[in-house]
Amino acid sequence: MNEVFLEEFIAYGVSIGAVAFFIIWYIRRGIRKTHIAEEKISKAKEFGLHEPVSLYPIVDHETCIGSGACIEACPEKDILGLVRGKAVTINASRCVGHGACFHACPVMAISLHIGTEKRGVELPHVSREFETNVPMLFIAGELGGMGLIRNAVEQGKQAVTHLAKKINKSIDAEYDLVIIGAGPAGISASLKSREMGLNFLTLEQDTIGGTVFSFPRAKLVMTSPMDLPLHGKVKLSETSKQELIDLWNSVLDKNNIIINQGEKVDSVERDPSLFKVKTTKGVYTARSVLLAIGRRGTPRKLGVKGEEIGKVYYRLLEPELIKNKNILVVGGGDSAIESALLIADEGNKVTLSYRSDSFSRIKPKNLERITHAQEQKQIEILFNTNVTEITEDKVLLTNQSGEKIELQNDLVYVFAGGELPNTFLEKAGIRITKKFGEAVLKH
């Protein structure tokens, strides 16, 4: 009996010890994760990366169970972390609105917001069906706050699904729908319109791809699986912009969809129950309109003397053709950094001018690469500087102390972001509102 009791005692002791070991290991693991996340948050605040600039997640800590599913699902690095068993936002400014965390959370504790209490973001007013305050005038994609390719594709598809139910065929117009913009949202909307049998027209001021087309040739476009109408699932984790554009062209050609490229829309007017879409090539009438244009459709200019000179550009298309030039790149975002690195690879003398004292809103990999390029003297970085004048062979800048800097120059590339086309939207009657931390996606 004593032997049996001793064996049972030992067995219980081993079981309790194993459970205790697991509990201690789990607690220490949680403490370690908390310390790591808190250090990252501290560093993010130091470098100005904690404040969001676009769509970002907010976690309901009363609901969150700390599964970490949101962290695993996020394609970006260090956007979310765990602190004391709860998910927290670390580098909100680097979030690009994937929404993967939102869908991955098993207890629906995450919502996606735009703007903060202190810093509002201007967006056109749209309903859950993507309709603006102007009846039958819809918005999808980057203009509405969703810049990510997958989300823009989804919105373009959904917007057409909603508007198709409301089209009044008795209205005498040339088209059921005019789609403005052939980026991810516009292409998706065009395919969905064909699928639903709508009589539609798609207009693009540049070329197929929209904002994606303006990416440098070697830039990799990070995407999650997307569902293209009339094509199906597209599973791309990493691809070049040209491969993505080739795919879109292939799907459009297969479905006999022709997009009017190089045709800029000047205005959209409702008169009275139909729309008149005026372009650089004519006037079209439609029962509905979908705006699938980007926020960067109109690049933000520097507003300095000489900016109209032909050597000033606002996007980089073929860096491999630019060699042995004195080049100034203006800006401190990912586009500016990536473009400067591409140009530097071709043996050019590259100077990067940025108005702030550090790069605060770029991807960690880009920060590492630009720091290395500076250390290797491949790129000269001038922080706290502003361009004041551009001439045929020089560029003049001033620093924070008011000192003037003169550089020999052949080309200038400006990456200062884009301006929301407020005048165009307001002329169409669309109300623009400022979002101060409002939820865009919530369960």
N, C-alpha and C positions, 0 to 999 in steps of 0.2 A: 504493500500500500504506500509506504513511504517513497519507494522508488518511482511509483506511478505519479505520486504527488510532485516529486522532484522533477520528473520529466515534463509534467504539465507546467510547472513553475518556470522551468527553463524555456519552454516553448512560448509561454506568454511573455516572458522577459525579452526573448528575441524579437517577437512581434512588436512589442511596445517600443523596443529600441529602434527597430526599423522604421516604425511610424514617426518616432521622435526625430530620427536622423533625417527623414524626408521633410518633416515640418521645418526643422532648423535650416536644411538646405534651401527650401522654398523661400523662407523668410530672408535668408542672407542673399539669395538670388534677387529677390524683390528690392532689398536695400541697395544692392549693387546697381540695379537698373535705375533706381531712383536717383542715386548719386550721378550716374552717367547723364541721365536726362536733365537734371538740374544744372550740371556743368554746361551742357549744350544750350540750355535756355539762357544762362548767364552770358555765354559767349554771343548768342544770337542778339540779346539786348544790347551788348557792347557794340556790335557791328550794325545795329539798326535792322536786324532781320526778323525781329519778333512782331513788328507791326505789319499786318496784311496789306497788300496792294491790289488784290483781286479777290476772287472767290476763295474761301478758306473754311475749314471745319471748326465747329464748336461742339464740345463734348458735354453731355448732361451727366455730371458725376454721380447723381443720385441713381441713374439707371445703369451706368457703365459697370461692367463686371471685370474689366481688366483682362479680357481674353487675348488682347494683342492682335486680333484679326485685322483691325484697321491699319496697324503698323505694317503687317506683312503684305497687305493688299496694295498699299501705296507704292506706285512705281518710282516716285521720287525718294530722295534720301533725307532722313532727319526732319521730316515735316511733323511727325508725331512721335511721342515717346510715352513711357510709363513712369508715373510718379506716385508712390504709395499705392500701387495697385490700380490706378486710374489713368486712362489715356489723357494726354495733354498736348497742346500745340507747341512746337518748339520754334521752327522757322516758318512762320505764317506767310512771310513775304515771298517765299519760294514756292508756295502752293500755286498750281496752275489749274485747279478746278477739275482734276480727274474724276472726282466723285467716287473713286474706288473704295475709299474708307466708308463712305455713306452706305454703299451697298453691302460691304463686307461685315459690318457690325451685326452680331447675332441678336442683340437686344434693342436695336434701333436707337442707340444713344447719341448718334451723330446727326447734326444738321449742317448744311452749307450756307454760309452767310456772305454778304458783300458789304464793304464799308465798315467803319467803326464809329463809335460815339463821337470821336474827335474829328475823324477824316471821312467825309462823305464821298461817295462815288456817283457821278452823274450817269444815269441810265434812262433810256426811253421807257415810258410806262407800258407794260404789257400784262395781259391776263394769263391765267394758267393755260389757256389755249393758244398763247402767243399772239393774241390780237391786241392791237394798240387801242387808244381811246377813239381812233378813227375807225368806224365800222368797216370790216373786210380789208383792213390794212394790217398785215402781220409782220412780225420780226423774229428771226431765228439766228442763232450763232453768236459770233463775237460781239456784234453790236448790242445784243441783249445781255451781255455779261459772260457768255459761255464761249471762251476762246479755244478750249481743247478740241482737237479734231473729232474724237469719238462723240463728245457731247454735242458738237455742232451738227454732225451727221444725224444724230438722233433727233435733235430739235427740228431740223429741216424736214425730216420725214413726218414727225408728229404734227407740225404746223400745217402741212398740206392735208393730212388726214382730217384735221379739225375744220379747216376752211372749206374743204370739198363738200362738207355737209351743209354749209350755209350759202353756197353759190346760188344766186337767183338767175336761172337760165332765161327768164323773160326779159332781162336787161339786154338791150341791143348793144353789144360790144364785140370787138374782134376776137378777144381771148377771154377764157375763163380766168386765167391767172398770168400775170407777168412777174417773173422772178428776177430780182435785181441782185447780181453777184453770183459768181461761179466758183466760190471757195467750197469748203467741205459741206456747209449747210445748203448752199445753192445747188450743188451737184446732187446731193441727196434728195432735195426737194424736186428737182427736175426728174429724177428717176421715179420718185413716188408719184408724181403727176402723170407720167407715162403709164405707170402701173394702174392708176385709177381712171385712165381714159380721159384726162382733162385736156382741153385745148390750151396750150401754154406757150410762153415765149421766155427764154432766159437771156439776160443781157449782162455783159461783163466789160468793164471799162479797160481792163488790161488783157489778161489771158487766163485760161483755165487753171484753177488752183488758188486764185486769190492771194491771200497773205502767204500761203505755203509756197507759191511760186517765187515770192520775193526773198525766200530764205537763200543763203549762200548754197552753191551747188553741193558742197560736201557736208552740209549740215544734216545731222541725223534727226529724223522726226520720231519722237517716242509716242507710240500709240497703244491703246488697249484694243482688244477685239471690237470691231464695229460691224454693224449689220446694214449693208447697202441694199436698198430696194432693187429688185430684178437681178441681184447678184448673189446675195447671201452673206454669210459670215466671212469677214476678212480678219485673219489673225496675224497681226504684225506687231512684234515687240520692239523691233528696231529696223529702220529702213531709211533710204535716202529720199529726199524730196522728189527726185526725178522718178524713182520707182513708184512712188505714190501717185504722182501725176500721170505716169504711163498707165497705171491701173485704172484711174478715173477715165482717161481718154478711151481706153479699151472698152469699158462698160458703157460709156456714152455712145461710142460707135456701134457696138453690138445692138443697142436699142434704138439706133437711128435718131439720136437726139443731137440736134445742131444748136450750138450756143453762139450767139452774136458777140464775138470778141471785138475789142477795140471800140465799143460803143458805150460812151459815158451817158448816164442819166442826169439830166440837168434839174428836172423837177417832177414831182408826183402831185397831181391835183385831183380832188374829188369833185365831179361836176355832172349832175348832183348826186346820182346814184351809181355812176360808173367812174372809173379812174382814167385820167389822161396822163400818160407817161411820156414826157418830152425828153428826147435824147439828142445827141449831136448829129444823128442821122434821120430823125423823123419823130412822129407822134403816134403812139399806140393807145388803143382803148381797151380796158379790161374790167371784168366784174370783181376782181380781187387782185391784190398786190402783196408779194412777200419780199421784204427787205432782208437780204442775206449778205449784207456788206460788212466789212471789217471796221473796227475803230481806227485802224491805222491806214485806212484808205487815203486819208489826207495826211501826209507826213508833217510833223511839227517842224517848222523852220526856225532858224536862229534869229532872223530879223536883223541881220547886220549888213553893212554896206558890202557889195560885191557878191552877195549870195546868189545872184542871178547868173553869174559867170558859168559857162558850160562845163567847167571842171568840177562842179559841186553835184554830188549824187546823194540819194537817200536810200539806196539799196545796192547790194553787191551781188552781181549775178555770175560773173566769170573771173574769179580772182586769178586763175592760172594764166590768164592773158596779160596780166599787169606785172611788168617786170622793171626793175632798176628805176623806180620812181620815188620821189619824196612825197609821202602821203600822210595826211592828218585825218585821224578818225575821231569823231566827236561823240561822246556818250559814255555811260558807265553801266549799261545793262548787258544782258547776255548777247544780244545781237551785235553790239559794238565790240565786245570782247572777242567773240568768235570771228567776226569779220577782220579785226586787226590781226589775229593769229593766222588766219588764212592768207592775208596779204603778205605778212612777214615771212611766210614759208617760201615766197617766190623771190626772195632776195631784195625786197624793197626796204627803204628806210622809213619806218613807221613810227609816228608819234601819236599817242592817245591823249586827248584832252578831256578831262572830266571836272565838272564844277564843284563836286564834293571832295572831302579829304580822304575818302576810302570807298572801295566797292562794297556797297551794302546790300545789294539785291541781285546777286548772281549765283549761279549754281556752284557748289563746292569744287567740282571738277574744273570749271572755268577759272575760278579763283586760283586754284593750284597751277593751272597752265599759264595764266597771265603773269603770275608771280615768278614762275620759272623763266618765262620769256624776258621779263624785266631783268632778272639776275644775270641772264646770259647776254644781256644788251641787244636782244633782238628787237625789242620795243622800248621806246622811251615813254614813260607815263608822266604827264603833267597834271597833278591834282590841283584843286582850287583854282582852276583857270577857266576863262571864258573867251570865246572868239569875238573880236571886236571889228575886224575888217578882213576881207578876202580880196587879193589882187591877182593878176594873171600869173605871177611867179612867186608870190609870198602869201603868208597868213600872219595876221597880227593878233596876239592874245594879251590879256592882262591877268595877273594873278591876284590873290586876295589882298595883297599889300598895295595894289595899284601899279605894280611894276609892269612894263611892257615887254613882251617877248615876240621876237620876229623870227619866223621860220621860212626857209626856202621850201617851196611847195609846188607840186604838179597836180595833185588830186586831193579833194576833200570829200570824205564820206560822213554824213550826218545821221546818227541814230538817236534821235531825241524823242522817240515815241510818235504816237499819232494823236490827232485831235478828233474828238467826237464831232461828227458833222452836224452840229446844232442848227446852223442856219437852214440846211437842207431839210432836216427833220421838222423844225418848227414851221417852215413854209408848207410842209405837207399836213400840218395840223397836229403833229404828234407831241404829246405832253412829255417833257423831260423832268424826271424827279431825281433827287439826291438820296441815295440809300445810306443810312447810318447804322450799319450792322444788322440789316434785316435779313431774315431767312429766305433764301432762294429755293432750297430744297430741304424739306423736312418730312418725316413720316407722319 
